[in-house]
Amino acid sequence: MAIIAIDPGKDKCGMAVLAATGEVLRQGILKTENLPQELQGAMGEFEINTLVIGNGTTSKKAQETIKTAAPNLRVEVIDEYGTTELARKDYFKKNPPTGWRRFIPLTMQTPPVPVDDYAAVILGRKWLEKT
């Protein structure tokens, strides 16, 4: 079994598919308008029983989209407070700065790409730890 975790946003969403162990099977950033197709694709590829979604400002709209696209999927809403900061840290662990940037403290740097997918992984693992 696997879960899908979503960090919803107005224009883009972070999405991650995690095994019950917390292992990341897939992660990425997608356009919010493509959420239904991406969900269907992930559900076709993995045996998914639950979707975990952050409770941010666009969460309600994303939940409506999810209910329409996958009505039989169990949806769990989870507090996403602090996940962006944790996602930045995870990004830099996996992509440490090189060259002169390695001398600048990470707290003073911004990742060069969106980290919504890392936030989705954090949301998924947070929910898995509670269950």
N, C-alpha and C positions, 0 to 999 in steps of 0.2 A: 504494500500500500504506500501511497505517496500523498502529499498535500501540495496545493498551490498557495503561494503567498503573494499578495498584491499590495504594493504601496501606491495608492491611487493619486492621480494628479489631474489637473485640468487638461493639459495637452499631452502629457506622457505618464506612463505608469511603469513602475518597476515590477517585474514578475519573476518568481522563482518557483521551481518545482523541487521539493525536498522529499527524500526518503524518510521513513519513520525514525530513522537513526539520526536525522539532521543533515545527512550528506546531501550536498547540492547536486541535483541531477541535471538542472538547466537553470540559467538565469539570464535575464536580459531586460532591455528597455524597449517599450513599444509605444506607439501612438495610442492614446486613449480610445480613439475611434475604432481601432483594430482589436480592442479587448475581446469582443465576442468570438472572432475568428481564432485568436491566439488561445483562448480557453478551449475551444473545440479541438484545436490541434493538439494541445497538451493532454486533453482528456482521451484523445484517440491513441496517443503514444504511451501514456502511463495509466496505471490503475489508481485513479484519484477518488477519494471519498470526501474530502474536506477542502474548503477554500478559506484561508485566513486573510483578512483585509484590515488595514489600518483605519483608524477612526478619524482621520483628518477631514478637512473642510469639504473635499469632493467625494468623501466616502459614500454618502447616501446615494448620490447619482450613480456611482460605480456599482453599488449593490443592486440597484434597479436593473442595470444593464446585465449584471451577472444572473439575476433571477430569470430574466428573459432568455438569455443564451443557454443557461444550464439550470433549469428549474429543479432538478433532482439533487443538485450539489448542496451539501451542508455548508452554510456560511457562518463563520465565526469572526466577530469584530473584536479587535484587540487594540489597546492603547498604543499609539505610535510615538508617544512623547520620548524625545531623545534619540530616536533611531537614526536621524540624519547625521548627527555627530558620530555615533557609533559606526555608521556606514562609511563616513570619511576615514575613520581610523582603519577599518577593514580594507578599504581601497588602498591606502598607503602601505599596509602590511603586504598586500599582494603585488603592489606596484610601487616599490620604494623609489623616491626621487633619485635622479642621477645627475652627474655633472655638478655644477655649482649649487643647484637646488638642494643637494643633500646636506648642505651646511645651514640651511634655513630650518628652524623648528617647524615640525609638521603642523602645529597649532596655528601657524601663521600662513599656511599654504591652503590653497583650494584645489581640489582635484580638477584636472583638465577636462573631465567628462562627467555627465550626470551620474550620481551614485544611487539612484532609486532602486536599482536591482539589488544592491547590497543591503539597502533598507528592507527590501522584501525578504531577503534571506534572514535578517535579524528578526523580523516579525514572525516568520515561520518557526524559527528555532525557539523563540520566546513562547509561542503557543505549544510547541512540542514538549518543552520543559514542564509546562503546567499540567499536561495530560498524562 
